[in-house]
Amino acid sequence: MPFGDAGICEDTTVAEEDPPSRADAPVAPARPHTLRHAGDVRVDPWFWLAQRDDPEVLAYLEAENRFTARSTTHLGPLRARIYDEIVGRVQETDASSPTPNGAFEYFTRTIEGRQYAVHCRRPRVGPHVLPDPLAAPGAPHGEVVVLDENALADGHDYFAVGDLVLTPGQEVVAVSTDVTGGERYTLRFRAIGDGSGDSGGLLADVVHDVYYGVAWADDATVLYTRPDDAMRPWQVWRHTLGTPATDDALVFQEDDDRFYVSVGRTRTGRYLVITSASKVTSEVWLVPAADPAAAPVLVEPRAQGHEYHVEHHEGPAGDRLYILTNAPGSDVDAAGAANFALMVAPTSTPSREHWREVLPARADVRLDDVDAFARHLVVSERGGGLERLRVLRLATDGSVADDHLVAMPDAVYSVWTGSNLEYDTDLLRYQYTSLVSPATAFDYDVTAQTSILVKRQPVPGYDPTRYESRRLWATAPDGTQVPISVVWNAEVRGDGHHGGGPAPLLLYGYGSYEVSIDPTFSVGRISLLDRGVAFAIAHIRGGGEMGRSWYDDGKLLHKRNTFTDFVACADHLVAEGWTTPEQLAIRGGSAGGLLMGAVTNLRSELFRVVVAEVPFVDCLTTILDESLPLTVTEWEEWGDPVHDPAVYAYMKSYSPYDNVVPAAYPAMLVTGGLNDPRVQYWEPAKWVAKLRTVRTDDRPLILKMEMGAGHGGPSGRYEAWRDEAFVLAFVLDQLGLAGT
């Protein structure tokens, strides 16, 4: 049936029970558009798909969705089974471990049948006294509802909370919400009832078009960020409760298009922190919470390539800032400093000439973050490809009394600091998980150096002893050793050196922005493992798993290392007998979707099935367009092809859309979001349109476009589980396991 004059068509005569073939797929007509830059010419036949308001574009996307639905109709029973399995492993009505904050403790409830969380509090009874999961919100221990996301989501197909932040007096909560997926939020305020007939409710104040980042100065004054037309958070504004948003005051503005701003409040409550940062440079300003109208005070002027982060501390040794910095010191070289050092300086004289070293920079350990408490610091660091928590207990004179790592039970794991709202405490809440261990909250006594189990994620029917995980190492073409984390069901696959021998395996990768894809637990993944599919993570360069140099060696003009590392991991898994190319599935999203496109262009014969979610595959065209959201801020990650011919040529050489070749490609599931501000919907749409005309195989190629969501896909936990069941069913079908 034709759609307008575009020639977009789909054959509706195919029987419902028969998956349609490649010949039945929608056809996006080629309308050549010439792109010229610095003497180079590219012809883009599907450039017209970027016209969001063109009815033919929407008709094409809807046709693709119908084709996807018809192509996967036969998987309905499998999807239903997987969805039921996921739901069956979730304690749908549950309550999180409480986080103390003064006279109260805060936690969230999830209720069977409801998509979103209910945020609650109760008078302080002890963080190890868990809320009754089955109790109705508001019933036990004087519990009150701080915010019910389900009530705010009512009537919206999409709903997401950006920030949820309490006033210092804990009587009002600021909440920013998005109902499109476009990540432009509306900021509202809700008074918290006292549980004695006062149910609280939304205040009249409404602030439109805000971004992530909300910080209270006092019980009436709040700072927030605003994005510009290109979705770059560039301004910090000040709002006073009870006044119209039109009276809000501009506090800070960043005019450099490479930089974006954020705002937060120190754990001491003394300062609001404004950070302006590019991908490789940062600058911090302080606003005293007691005087939110005061002009921000600069800590250290920006210098290209210098990144720093500050934490405020006050105690017997005075009012100080702890600074995490990659600026070389007198006793470290630039390479060592790249992994960051910890410094301290008086708040009254915060500039770099007053910084004194607390922890030196080390070539083999990357310092990621620092959290300050009254009597200790917690440094989040990374060594040997694993996350670690280092505790520095402070003497009364401010010196470090002792320094130790928090012990971890597994060899391969993930750990991070949890919600720690209080400053004057000797307990550290941290979260722990691994590929076989569900998420677990611990309280660590920094004096006794012991961990107290607070709550482990309940997973009905799950027995961790059935599963094994391991760290492997692949060799990249340049000799670099690349870590791989792998998990499998030993009862199904066997517990031998290669997980029982060649069998289906799903390999995941990302490799950008210094983001580390650490080994964490997944309820949905069990549906793969129990069918004999192993799961592996390729910790490739461009991520942050092995320190700053690991990131630097996978960005800019070293970006190809990301792709060849991933291929090396896949080759290693095949060579070592874990899987075969006909049994190998791969998955990645966003920049990881670019990875999927690049490696399938490089080695299409190595993979059986590819899942590319919101893939950044038309990267060169996007990075050349300075008007698109966040483009200029990306130049320090990918390079600036607008002004640098070498970057242009390099990006063109790997851009997945520009390098589709006539070849037999794997089966592919590609997703996108019409409202996605990070990876525009037309990137996956154009890529699929081009693949349809160029590839030589007849394997499935489907595009699943969310017409009312953004970068993260559908909202709501049940919808997220359905979406995951859809992906897993497609993968299992292509691996020959649809009947399991």
N, C-alpha and C positions, 0 to 999 in steps of 0.2 A: 504494500500500500504506500503510495508516494506521499511525501510531506512537503507541500509547497512546490517550489521550482528547484529545490536543492538536489533532487534525485536521491534523497535519503529514503531507503526503503527497507522493508523486512517482509519476508514471506510468511504469511499467517496460515498457510495450508499445512504446515508440519504438524503431525499428530502430537498431542500433549505428552504421550508416553515415550516418544522418540526424541532424544536430544537433537536439536538442530545442528546442521553441519556448518562449515565455514561459508558455504555458498548462501546460507540463510542469514548471515550476519548483516547488521545495518552497514550501509555504505555511506561514508562521508565523502562527498565529491571533492576532488582535488581542484583548488582554485589558486594557482601559483601566485605567490606574493614574494617579491624580491626584497631581500634584506642586504643592505650594503654597509660595510664598515671598513674604513681604512684601506680601501682598495680591494677588499675581499667581498665576494658575492655569494650569498646563500639563497636558495629558492625554497620557500616553505609553502607546500600545497595546502596545509591545514591551518594557516595563520588565522583564517576567518573564524575558527572555533573560539577565539578569545573575545568575541563580541557577545558578552553576557546577555545583553538585552535583545539579541536577534532571536525571533521566534524559531528560526530554523535550527539554531544552536540548541535551544531547549528541546526541540522536537527530536534532534539527534540523540541527546543525552537520555531522553525518555525511551527512545527506541533501543538504545544500548541496554537500559535497565530491563526492558521487556525481554530482550534477547537473553540477558543473563538469567532472568527468572525461568525462561523456557529451557535454557541450557542446563539448569540445575534442578529442574522439577523432579527428576529421578532420584535426587539426593534428599528429598524431603524426609523420608523415614530415617535416614542416617543423621540428618541434622537434628531431628526430633530426639533421637536416642542420645546424641552428644549433649544437646541442651539439657535433657533430663539428667544426664550424668553430672554435668556441671552444677546444676541446681541441687542435686542430691548430695554433693560434697560441700555445700555451703550451709552453714547454720543461719537460715534466712532471718530469723528473729534473734538478734544478738546485741551485745553491748560491749564497747571497747573498754580497755583499762582506764581508770580515771587519772587525770593529771591534776595535781594540787596547784592551787593559786590562792594564797592567803586563806580566807575563811571558807573557800569553796573548792570543789573538785569538778572538773569538766570531762565529759565523755560523750560519745555518740551512740545512738541506737539505730539499728536497722530492723525493720518490721516486715514480716512475710507479706509479699504482695505489693509492697511500696518500693518505688524505684530509687528513692533518695534518702539520705541520712536525716535523722532527727538529732539535733545538738542539744545536750542537756547539761544541767549542773545540779549539785546537791551540796548541803553543808559538809564540811570536811569531816570524813569518818576514817580516812586512811586509804592510801592508794592501793593497798593490797586487799582491801575489802571490795570485791568486784560487784558491780551492779547486777541485779537479777535480770538475766536476759528476757525472761518471760513476763516481767512486771510491766504494766502499762506505764508509759511516760507520765511522770508527775506523781506516781503513787508512793514509792518507798523513800524513806530517809529525807522527806521534804524536797524531793526532786522537782525541778521546774524545767520547762522547755525554753531553751535560749532561742532556737530557731528550728522550725520544721521546714526543710527544703521542699517537701512534697506540697505544702500549702502554697509556696511561692511558684512552684512549677505547674500548678493546676491550670489547665487550659492551653499549655504550650507543648508543642511537639518536641522541642529541644529546650534544655535548661542546664545551666552550669553556674556554680558559684566560683567567683574569682578570688575574693578575700572575705574573711570572716574574722573580725578583730574587735576585742572588747575594749571599752574605756578603762582607764586605770582604776576607777571606782567600781567597775564591773556592774554597772547599772544599765548600760546601753551597748548594743553590738552594731558595728558597721558591717554591712553585707553588700557586695557587688555581684550582680547577676547578669547573665547573657542568655537570651532566648532565641538566638539565630545561629550560633557557632562562629560568628564573625569576630568575637573577642573584643568588641566594644561594649563595655559594661555600664550598667546603671547602678549608682550607689544609693542605697537606702539605709535607714537606721531604725532599729527596733529596741524599744524599752523592754527590759527583762522583768517579768512579774516576780512577786515574792512568794508565790505559792499559797497565799492566804486570801484568795479572791481577786487579787490583782494579777490579771493574766498578761499584762504588758500589751504591746502592739506596735505597729509601724508608726513612726513619727511622720510629720508632714514633709520633712526635708527630702528632696530628690535632686541628685546630681547626675546628669546624663553624660555619656561619652567619656568614661574614665577607663584606665588601663589597670594592670596589676600593680599593687602597692598601695597600702593604706596604713597610716600610723597616727595614733592619738597623741597629742601633746598633753592634754588634760581632759576632763570629763565633758568639755564642750567644744574643743578645738581639734580638728583632724586635718591631716595632710594627705593628698592623693595625687596620682599622676594622670596626665592626659596624653593621648597619642595625636600625632599630626595626620595629615591626609595620607601619608605613606605608612601608617600604623607604627611609627616610631614614637615611643614614649619620650617626650621632649620637654614637658613642663611639670612642675610641682605646684599645686594650688592649696590654699588654706580655706577651709570651710568652718563656720561657727554654727552650731546647732541653733535652730530657731530663726535663722536668717535665710533669705532666698539665695539660690546658687548664683544668681547674677551679681551678688555682692561679694563673691569669693575673691580672694586676693592671690595674685601670682607671686609665688615665692622664689621660683628658680626656673630658668629657661636655658636649654642647651641648643645652640644654633648650628653646631657642627653635625652634619648629617651622618657621620660615622658613629656618633655617640647616642646612647639611650640612658634615660634616668630611672632611678628607683628610689624608694623611700622606705625607711623602717625605723623602729624604736629600739634602743639598747635595752638589754635585760635589766640593767640598773634603773631604767626609767628616767634617767637624767637627760638623755639627748635623743633627738631625732637625727637620723643619718641619711643624707642625700648623696647618692652615688651616681656619677656620670661615667659611663664606661663604653668603650668600643670593644672589639674582640681582643685587643692586645694592650689597651691603655685604660687606666682608671684615675679618677679624681674624687675625693671625698670632702663633703662639707657637713658641718655640725650646726644644729639649731638647738639651743637649750629648751627643754620641754617646759621649763618654768616661764619662758618668755618666747612663745612661738612666733611672735611678730618681729623678733630680732633678726637682723641680717645674718644669713648663713656664714659660718667661719670656715675658711679653707684649711684643710689639714696639710696637704702637700700639693703644689701645683703639678698638673699633668706633664709628663714627659713621654714621648713616643716609646712604646714598648715597656713602660713601667706600670705594673699592676699592683694595687695594694688594697687591703681590706682592714677595717678597724673594729675593735671591740672595746667598749668602755669598761673600766674597773675602778671601784673605789673601796678603800679599806685603810688599815693602819698606815700603809706606806704612801697614802695620798691618792689623788685623783689622776688616773692614768689611762692611756690608750695602749692596747696591744695591737700591733700592726703586723699583718701577714704581707710580705713583700718579696718581689723577685728582683729588687734592685741589688746589684753586686755590692758586697761589703768589702772592707779592706783585706779580709782574710779568706775570701772565696773568689773563685774565678766566675766569669759570666755564665759558663755552662752549669756550674753547680748552683748558682743563684737562681737559675731558671726554675728550679724545683721549690723555691720559696724558703725564706727564713722568717723567724718570729722575732719581732722587736718590741720594745716598750718605750714610751715617752710620756712626759707630763702632759696632761690635757691643756694646760695653760701655754705650753710651747710645743705644739705637736709636729712641727716641720722636721724634715729628714735629718737635719744636722743635730737634732736632739735624740735621735733613735739610738737605743742601746740593745745589743743582741741578747736574746733569751735562748733561742734554739737556732743553731747555724743551718744554713742551706747544705743539703747533702745531694750528691749526684745520684744516689740510689733510692732516695725517699722523697716523695712529693708531698708537701704540706698543702692540704686542701682547704682547711677551715680552722677557726679557733672559736671556742665558746668560753666566756668568762663568767665565773661564779665568785662568791665572796672569798673563798679560801682555796680555790683551785682553778686551773684552766684545763680544758679538754681540747686537744689538737686532733683533728681528723686528718689522717695521713694515709699514704699508699706506698707499699713496698712489696716487691716481688709479684706485682699484679694483684695484690689483695688489699682490701681496706683494713685499717687499724685505728684504734682509739688509744691515744696516749694521754695520760693524766699527769699534770704537773701540780703538785701540792705546793702552796705558797706559804712561806714563813711570814711572820709579822712585818719584817723589814722589806717584804716584796720579793725577796730572792726565792729561787726554786728549792724547796726543802727535799723533795724527791720526785722522781720521774719514772713512770712505769707504764707498760702496755696492759690493756684489759685482755685477759686470756679468752680465747675462742675455742669452742669444742670441736670444730671440723677443720679439715685441711683446705677445703674450698668453700667459701661462704661470702656473705655480704653483711656489713654492719654499718650503722649510722646512728647519730644522736637523734633521739626522738623529741617529743614535746617536753621542753623544760622551761616552764613559765616563771619559776622562782629563782631569785638570785642568791639568797641566803640559805643554802642547802648543801648537805654533803652527799646527797643522792643524785646520781646521773641516770636518767631514763634513756636507754638505748634500744634500738630495734635490731634484731638478728634474724637472718634467714639463710638458707642454702638451696641448692637444687632439690634436696630431699627433705629439708626441714621447713615446715610452715612458719610464717612470720611470727616472731615471739618478742614480747616486751620484757625487758629486764630493768631492774633498778640496781645500779652499781654503787656500793658503799666505798667511797674513795679512800677512807681511812682503813677499813678492814680489808679492802681489796677483794671483796666478795660480791658475786652477782646474785640477786634475788629474782626468781621467776615471778613475773607479774601476771602475764597472760599469754598463752599460745593460741594462735588461730585455730579454732576447731575445724577439723576436716572429717566429717562423718565417713566411716568406711575406709579411711586411708591408713595404711600400715607402712611407715617409712622403711622398715627392714626389708621390704621387697625390692627396694631401689638402690642403685649404686651410682656414685658420681666420681669423676676423675678429672685431673688436669693433664692435658696432652700438650705437645709442642710440635708445631710445624715449622719447616724451614722455608723462608721466603727466597725468591730468586737472588737477592743480594746477600743471603746468608743469615739474615735476621731470624731469631727464634720467636715465633708467634704463638701465644698461648691459646688453647682451646679448652673450654669447660664442656663436659659431656655427662649426661645422665641417662639411665635406661632402667627398665624393669628386668631385674636379674632372673625372676621366675619365668618370664616370657622369653627373653633373649638369651639367658645364660649369664654367668658371672665371670667368664674368661677374660683374657687380656684384651680382647677386642669386643667385649660386650656380647660374646656368643657368636661372632662371625658376621659375614656380610648380611645386612638386613636393611630395611628402610630407615632413613635418618633425615631429620629436619635440621638444617644449619641456619642459624640466625646471625645477622651482622648489621652494624651501623657505621662506626668509624669516622665520625666528624665532630667538630666543636669541642673536642676534649671530653666528650661524654663517654663515661665508662658503662658498658653493658655488663653489670656484675651478675654473678650466679644467684638468682632469687627463685623462690618457689612460685609455682603457678597451679591453681586448681584446674584450669582448663587443659593444661599440658598432660595431665594424667590420662586423659582420653586418648592421647597419642601413645604414651608409654605402655599403657595396658594392652594396646593392639600391636605391640612389638616395634614401634617406631622410637628410635633413640632421638634425643634432642641435644644439640650442641650449640655453643656460642663461640664465634670466631672473634677474639679480642684483638682486632686489627689496628694498625696504625691510623692515626687520625682521631682515635679515641684517647682516653686518658689513663688507661689501665696500667701503663708502665712508666708513668711520669711525663713531664712536659716534653721531653725529646720525642716521646712516642706520638704525641700530638703534632709537634712541629714536622716530623717526618712523614705525616700523612695529610698535609694541607698545602695550599698554594701550588707551587711548581713541583711539589712532591706528592701530589694527590694520587697519582697512579699507584703508589705503594699501597694505598687502601684497597684497591681492586686486586692487585697481584697477591697481597697478603691473604685475601679471602679465597682466591683461587688456590693458593698454596695450602690453605686449611682444608679445602674440599679434596684436593689431590692427596693430602696426607691421610684423610679419613678413608679414602678409597684404597690407597696403597697399603695401609695398615690393616685392611680387612674389616673395617667397620661397616662399609656400605659399598654400593656400586653406583655408577652414573644413572642407571635405570631405576635406582631406588633412592636417589638423593633429591630432596626438596630443599629449597632455600626461601628465606623470608626476610624482608626488611621494609622499613617505612620512613617516609620523608627523605632525609639525606641517605638513609638506608635503602630507600627506594631507588635513588640514583645509583647506589651500589649494585642493586639488583639489575638495573638496566645496563650498567657498564660491564658487569661480569658475564651477562648473557651475550652481549656483543663479542666479548673476548673469547668465551669458551661455551658456546651454546650447547655443545654435545655433552658437557660435563653434568648437566642438571636435567632432571625429569620434569620438575614442576617448580614454578616461581610464584611467590606471592609478593607483590609490590604495592604497598599501601601508601596512599597520598604521595607518590614518588616525584622527586625533584629531578625530572628527566629532561626537561627543556632548559637546562641550567644556563647555557650560553645566552640564549635570547632573553631570559629573565634578568640575568646579571648585567646585560647591556642596557636594560630599560630602567633608568634612574627614577622614573615616576611610579614604579611598582612598589608595593609595601616591602619595607625592610631591605631593599636592594643595596643601597649604598653601605649600610652597616655590614653587609656580607662581604664586601671587597677584601677585608682583612682575613677572611676565612678562605675564600676561593681565589682571590686575586682581582685586579681591576682590569677587565678586558677593554674598557672604554678608552683608557689612556695608555695601556701597555700592550704593544703588539705581541710580545712573547706570551703573555697571559692569554690573550685572545686565541692564539694558535694552539696553546696547550689545552685550554678548555674545549676548543672545537675538536681536538683529537680524541676526547673521551666523552663528550656530551652524548648521553644515550640516544636522544632523539635524532641528533645529527649523524649518528653512526650506525643506525639500523642497516643491516646488510641482507642481501638475499641468502637465507640460510634456514635450516630447520631449527626452529626455536622450541624451547620447552613449552609445556602447557602453562598458561599464565592466567592468574587472577590479579586484576589491577583495580584499585579503589581510588576514589576521589571524593571531595566535598565541595558542593557548589558555593558555599559561603566561606571556604577556607582562605584566611588571609595570609597564610604562610607559604603554602604551595598552591598556586592558583589552579582551579579545576581543569583548565584547558591543557595543563601539562600532561596528566595521564590521558585525557581525551585525545589529544593530538598524537601521542605516542601509540595508543591503540589503533587509531586510524591509519597511521603509517605502517605499523606492523602487519595490519590486515592485508595491505597491498604488496608488501615486500617479502614477507617470509615465505618459505617454500613448503612448510609442513602443513598438516591438517589437524594438529592438536588443538584443544580448546584454548580460546583467547577471549576472555570476558572482562567487561568493565562494569563495576558496581559503583554508581555515582550516588552519593547521599545528596538529595535535593534540598534538604532542610538542615544541614549540619555543616561543621567545619573540619578542622584539622584532626580532631580526636575522634571523629566518627559519631555515631548516635550516642545520645546521653541516656542516663538511667542504667542501673546495673543489670536489669533483666534484658534490656535491649543490647547492652554490651555483650552479655552471654550469648544471646541469639546471633549476634554478629560473629563472635568467635566460633560458634558452632558451624556457621556458614563456611568460614575459612577452613576449619579443620576437616569438614566433610569434603570440600573440594580437594584438599591435599590427599586425604585418604583414598578418595576415588581414583586420583591419578596415580597413586602408588599401588593400585590393585587391591585395596583393602576396604572397598565400599560395603562389602557384605559382612564386615566384622561388627 
